[in-house]
């Protein structure tokens, strides 16, 4: 057994799902993907057997400067000499807060740091509920993830363990559909505490949608939250909200801000943020309280990452690299007459090849086969391109060669190829009611809904 397989088995034995993020689990990858990664440097990663891959997700887009960036590492190592955690706030805590608020300019007046995104999005919702004295939360139905906490995860097909009373407090509206927002407010007058949305996923806001959303929130006394967990540090130094010219009451931040180190943040208007403080006479909001939320080395990584963003402008580089890569990939797709089957969606800084049609194969089988062939050519690819300043010419060349070869095989596969060319099971949706379900989405399978309603454990298909 290879070392990679051995450690993969150990992870599955001791960790539910084999990973601490569901999108890293085996069911999200083709069978030939490495089950564990041992190390990374720049835009490359190595499994436990020394196999080298070009990394295009970069730690789920959290690694914005490249794996093991030397400047960030040095800042962390130096900070470790001061210790990690004290009984009172550290000097680094104050420095990081001042630096982050200064860097964001008008994207908030106070900050609360945490270790993960769900902590800060839930903190934002809690603040909004206190500030408005309301209970309901509105989320964008087209954006896949806001939190693992009950207020959001209860709206997905993975709602097991969340009481119905909690699920009923979350409402949904559609992206770029202001009429759905207006109708939601009309039906829930004076009941919606917060509206949370990502400024952009892959579809751009049109017809001033985000600005209209902001005005609807103002008109209805609802706290407007921009979730910049993914979009922050990619579209603009002050986030995608700044890029699209929209302001919010609260902002959440995470991926990219500390080059993969565990730092997330909530920022916003002082009058709302201070509800989580200790100097006012209003009901106290127990906002978030984390022993490890402001560890010194990780905040040092944040400060150094922000300094590199200011001095090297990695966002500009990412957009330039992404534009070239999108163009070259589009030419490969055209070369094999796959325009009707694959389209590239998203901005130059973050984009994805979307399989529109799958020919003779099931959509999830076709998608998994394409990823399988890319992985076999040393591309650690899960459907997303996140170009960074660490992606060198060698990586780009290897990527285009891998795509040229894989696209040719993909064309043959969807044109009547043997389904058994796919090794192992196809990739499954993260949000599914039962692990055995292989439907592309539960909304496509009534049997799945019936199983869930009746708590049936036999497989639907």
QUITA-V139432 format. One record per helix or strand of 2 or more residues. SS is the DSSP state (a for helix, b for strand). FROM is the first residue (numbers start at 1). TO is the last residue. If there is no record, write none. Layout:
# QUITA-V139432
((SS	FROM	TO) (SS	FROM	TO))
This chain:
# QUITA-V139432
((a	3	14) (a	16	18) (a	22	24) (a	26	28) (b	39	42) (b	44	46) (b	52	55) (a	58	61) (a	70	80) (a	91	104) (b	110	114) (a	117	132) (b	136	140) (a	150	153) (a	164	167) (b	170	173) (a	178	187) (b	192	197) (a	209	220) (b	223	228) (a	240	243) (b	250	253) (b	264	268) (a	270	276) (a	296	312) (a	314	335) (b	342	347) (b	350	355) (a	363	376) (b	379	380) (a	393	414) (a	419	421) (a	442	444) (a	446	454))
